[in-house]
């Protein structure tokens, strides 16, 4: 029996740290054949929980480019799904990466008939965004979101266009829990409100905010807060910091120090929203 197969068999029969170290040492010190790599991949694939795919489904994917904002990483899984392929993704809880970000995105689209989007539809859309984000937050999934307007292509459930890229880039740059409008969308919101003789400033869920972005940047954006207005003076909002931390730590997630800035920025934004809505 070849030594590599013996090392694998020992790990299967007696899973332990010492046998795993022996395997790693062997892999580092020796050249593995294609058959060896196949045996190792099979062992690793069978070592955890196995999910079964539909019997007759065809699977496909692309190699990771290493960049979550890469167009290949972002769009290819969606194109594959539109062609009927099953696109399996693997990730670790609390560490979404690559195509996982794409497959987990929720896209709400409201087709506009004519030149103006009615105020009631704006309010319905914005309120729906807040409700969904709040439900995610309450279930331990603090999220970032973005809203854009513009033309896009839609056919047979397939969506593609500049607004989706704009929302993806903006949401990936936000350093707090909330949703923000692109500058172009905010201008459209104000113009449509004016045409509908409505005051966009009176919408309770949104406020202009100097939003913290990645790279220590800031930009004044119209942002939506998932808090409810009737919670402003309630016990629920008395300790915003503890509320935010509890969502980040749900599901036994580890929260590294690098996330502290996002937590603190969320507390700052939500507190700012409370102060502005109290005075309104």
C-alpha positions as CSV (number, residue, x, y, z in Angstrom):
1,X,0.0,0.0,0.0
2,X,1.3,3.4,-0.9
3,X,2.2,5.7,2.0
4,X,-0.2,8.5,1.0
5,X,-3.1,6.1,0.9
6,X,-2.0,4.8,4.3
7,X,-2.0,8.3,5.7
8,X,-5.5,9.0,4.4
9,X,-6.8,5.7,5.7
10,X,-5.4,6.4,9.2
11,X,-7.2,9.8,9.2
12,X,-10.5,8.2,8.2
13,X,-10.3,5.5,10.8
14,X,-8.9,7.6,13.6
15,X,-9.7,11.3,13.0
16,X,-7.3,13.2,15.3
17,X,-5.0,16.2,15.3
18,X,-1.9,14.1,15.1
19,X,-3.2,12.2,12.0
20,X,-4.3,15.4,10.4
21,X,-0.8,16.9,11.0
22,X,0.7,13.8,9.5
23,X,-1.4,14.3,6.3
24,X,-0.4,18.0,6.1
25,X,3.2,17.2,6.5
26,X,3.1,14.6,3.8
27,X,1.3,16.9,1.3
28,X,3.8,19.7,1.9
29,X,6.8,17.4,1.6
30,X,5.8,15.3,-1.4
31,X,4.5,15.7,-5.0
32,X,0.9,14.4,-5.2
33,X,-0.4,12.7,-8.4
34,X,-3.7,13.6,-9.9
35,X,-5.1,10.4,-8.3
36,X,-3.8,11.5,-4.9
37,X,-5.4,14.9,-5.2
38,X,-8.7,13.3,-6.2
39,X,-8.6,11.0,-3.2
40,X,-7.8,13.9,-0.9
41,X,-10.6,16.0,-2.3
42,X,-13.1,13.1,-1.9
43,X,-12.0,12.6,1.7
44,X,-12.5,16.3,2.5
45,X,-15.8,16.5,0.7
46,X,-17.1,13.5,2.7
47,X,-15.8,14.7,6.1
48,X,-18.7,17.0,6.9
49,X,-22.4,17.4,6.3
50,X,-23.4,16.5,2.8
51,X,-26.2,18.2,0.9
52,X,-27.9,16.3,-1.9
53,X,-28.7,18.1,-5.1
54,X,-31.7,17.4,-7.4
55,X,-31.2,14.0,-9.1
56,X,-31.2,15.4,-12.7
57,X,-29.6,18.8,-12.0
58,X,-26.5,19.9,-13.9
59,X,-24.0,21.9,-11.9
60,X,-21.6,24.6,-13.0
61,X,-19.5,27.4,-11.6
62,X,-16.5,29.5,-12.3
63,X,-13.1,29.6,-10.5
64,X,-13.0,32.4,-7.9
65,X,-11.3,35.6,-9.0
66,X,-10.5,36.5,-5.4
67,X,-12.4,39.8,-5.7
68,X,-16.0,40.1,-4.5
69,X,-16.5,43.1,-6.8
70,X,-15.2,41.4,-9.9
71,X,-17.7,41.3,-12.7
72,X,-16.9,37.7,-13.4
73,X,-17.5,36.7,-9.8
74,X,-20.6,38.9,-9.6
75,X,-22.5,38.0,-12.8
76,X,-21.3,34.6,-13.9
77,X,-23.3,32.6,-11.3
78,X,-26.5,34.6,-12.2
79,X,-26.0,33.8,-15.9
80,X,-25.5,30.1,-15.1
81,X,-28.7,30.1,-13.1
82,X,-30.6,31.7,-15.9
83,X,-29.5,28.9,-18.2
84,X,-30.9,26.3,-15.7
85,X,-27.7,25.2,-14.0
86,X,-27.4,24.5,-10.3
87,X,-24.6,26.7,-8.9
88,X,-23.4,25.3,-5.6
89,X,-21.6,27.6,-3.2
90,X,-19.6,26.9,-0.1
91,X,-19.0,29.3,2.8
92,X,-18.4,29.7,6.5
93,X,-21.0,31.3,8.7
94,X,-20.3,35.0,9.0
95,X,-17.8,34.9,6.2
96,X,-19.6,35.4,2.9
97,X,-17.3,35.6,0.0
98,X,-17.3,35.6,-3.8
99,X,-20.5,34.3,-5.4
100,X,-22.1,33.8,-2.0
101,X,-22.6,37.6,-1.8
102,X,-24.4,37.4,-5.2
103,X,-26.6,34.5,-4.5
104,X,-27.7,35.9,-1.2
105,X,-28.7,39.3,-2.6
106,X,-32.3,40.3,-2.6
107,X,-33.3,42.4,-5.6
108,X,-36.5,44.4,-5.4
109,X,-37.5,46.1,-8.7
110,X,-40.4,48.4,-9.4
111,X,-40.9,49.0,-13.1
112,X,-41.8,52.6,-13.9
113,X,-44.4,53.4,-16.4
114,X,-43.9,56.9,-17.8
115,X,-41.6,59.6,-16.6
116,X,-42.7,59.7,-12.9
117,X,-42.7,57.2,-10.2
118,X,-45.7,58.0,-8.0
119,X,-45.0,59.1,-4.4
120,X,-47.1,56.2,-3.0
121,X,-45.0,53.7,-4.9
122,X,-41.8,55.4,-3.7
123,X,-43.0,55.1,-0.1
124,X,-44.1,51.5,-0.6
125,X,-40.7,50.6,-2.0
126,X,-38.7,52.4,0.7
127,X,-40.8,51.0,3.5
128,X,-40.5,47.5,2.1
129,X,-36.7,47.9,2.0
130,X,-36.7,48.9,5.7
131,X,-39.0,46.1,6.8
132,X,-36.9,43.4,5.1
133,X,-33.6,44.8,6.5
134,X,-35.1,45.0,10.0
135,X,-36.3,41.4,9.8
136,X,-32.8,40.3,8.7
137,X,-31.3,42.3,11.6
138,X,-33.7,40.8,14.2
139,X,-32.7,37.3,13.0
140,X,-29.0,38.0,13.4
141,X,-28.1,39.1,9.9
142,X,-27.1,42.8,10.0
143,X,-26.9,43.9,6.4
144,X,-26.1,46.8,4.1
145,X,-28.3,47.9,1.2
146,X,-28.4,50.4,-1.6
147,X,-31.1,51.8,-3.9
148,X,-30.5,53.0,-7.5
149,X,-32.7,54.0,-10.4
150,X,-32.2,53.6,-14.1
151,X,-32.8,51.4,-17.1
152,X,-32.3,47.7,-17.0
153,X,-33.0,44.6,-19.1
154,X,-35.6,42.1,-17.9
155,X,-36.7,38.8,-19.6
156,X,-37.8,35.5,-18.2
157,X,-36.8,36.3,-14.7
158,X,-33.3,37.5,-15.8
159,X,-32.2,41.0,-14.7
160,X,-29.1,42.9,-15.8
161,X,-28.2,46.6,-16.0
162,X,-26.3,49.5,-14.6
163,X,-28.6,50.1,-11.5
164,X,-27.7,46.6,-10.2
165,X,-23.9,47.4,-10.5
166,X,-24.4,50.8,-8.8
167,X,-26.3,49.3,-5.9
168,X,-23.7,46.5,-5.5
169,X,-20.8,48.9,-5.4
170,X,-22.5,51.3,-3.0
171,X,-23.7,48.6,-0.6
172,X,-20.2,47.0,-0.5
173,X,-18.7,50.4,0.4
174,X,-21.1,51.2,3.3
175,X,-19.5,50.8,6.7
176,X,-22.8,50.6,8.8
177,X,-26.1,48.7,8.9
178,X,-28.6,50.6,6.8
179,X,-29.5,51.3,3.2
180,X,-28.4,54.3,1.1
181,X,-29.6,55.8,-2.2
182,X,-27.2,56.6,-5.0
183,X,-26.9,60.3,-5.8
184,X,-28.8,59.8,-9.1
185,X,-31.6,57.9,-7.4
186,X,-31.9,60.5,-4.6
187,X,-32.3,63.2,-7.3
188,X,-35.0,61.2,-8.9
189,X,-36.8,60.7,-5.6
190,X,-36.8,64.5,-4.9
191,X,-38.0,65.3,-8.4
192,X,-40.8,62.7,-8.3
193,X,-41.9,64.0,-4.9
194,X,-42.0,67.5,-6.2
195,X,-44.1,66.5,-9.1
196,X,-46.5,64.6,-6.8
197,X,-46.6,67.7,-4.5
198,X,-45.1,65.6,-1.6
199,X,-42.4,66.5,0.8
200,X,-39.7,63.8,0.7
201,X,-38.2,65.2,4.0
202,X,-41.4,63.9,5.8
203,X,-40.8,60.3,5.0
204,X,-40.1,58.9,8.5
205,X,-37.6,56.2,7.5
206,X,-35.0,58.3,5.7
207,X,-32.5,61.0,6.5
208,X,-29.5,62.7,4.9
209,X,-26.4,61.5,6.6
210,X,-22.6,61.9,6.3
211,X,-22.2,58.2,5.6
212,X,-18.9,56.4,6.5
213,X,-17.5,54.4,3.6
214,X,-14.6,52.0,3.2
215,X,-11.2,53.5,2.9
216,X,-11.9,56.1,5.7
217,X,-14.1,58.1,3.2
218,X,-17.4,59.9,3.9
219,X,-20.2,61.0,1.6
220,X,-23.5,62.7,2.3
221,X,-26.2,60.2,1.3
222,X,-29.9,59.7,1.8
223,X,-30.0,56.7,4.1
224,X,-32.8,54.5,5.4
225,X,-32.7,53.3,9.1
226,X,-34.5,50.0,9.9
227,X,-35.6,51.3,13.3
228,X,-39.4,52.1,13.7
229,X,-40.5,55.6,14.6
230,X,-42.6,54.3,17.6
231,X,-39.4,52.8,19.0
232,X,-37.7,56.2,19.4
233,X,-38.7,56.7,23.1
234,X,-39.1,53.1,24.0
235,X,-36.8,50.9,26.1
236,X,-35.9,49.1,22.9
237,X,-33.8,52.0,21.7
238,X,-32.3,53.0,25.0
239,X,-29.1,50.9,24.5
240,X,-28.5,51.0,20.7
241,X,-24.9,49.6,21.1
242,X,-26.1,46.5,22.9
243,X,-28.9,46.0,20.3
244,X,-26.5,46.2,17.4
245,X,-23.9,43.9,19.0
246,X,-26.5,41.3,19.8
247,X,-27.3,41.0,16.1
248,X,-23.7,40.8,15.0
249,X,-23.0,38.0,17.6
250,X,-26.0,35.9,16.8
251,X,-25.6,32.3,15.5
252,X,-22.3,31.9,17.4
253,X,-20.5,34.2,15.0
254,X,-17.0,35.5,15.8
255,X,-16.7,39.2,15.4
256,X,-13.1,40.3,14.7
257,X,-11.8,43.7,15.8
258,X,-12.0,44.9,12.2
259,X,-15.8,44.9,12.5
260,X,-15.8,47.2,15.5
261,X,-15.8,50.2,13.2
262,X,-18.9,49.0,11.4
263,X,-20.7,48.4,14.8
264,X,-19.8,51.9,16.0
265,X,-20.8,53.5,12.8
266,X,-24.2,51.7,12.9
267,X,-24.7,53.0,16.5
268,X,-23.8,56.5,15.3
269,X,-26.2,56.4,12.3
270,X,-29.1,55.0,14.2
271,X,-28.6,57.5,17.0
272,X,-28.4,60.3,14.5
273,X,-31.7,59.1,12.9
274,X,-33.4,59.1,16.3
275,X,-32.3,62.7,17.0
276,X,-33.5,63.9,13.6
277,X,-36.9,62.2,13.9
278,X,-37.4,63.4,17.4
279,X,-37.1,66.9,16.3
280,X,-39.3,66.4,13.2
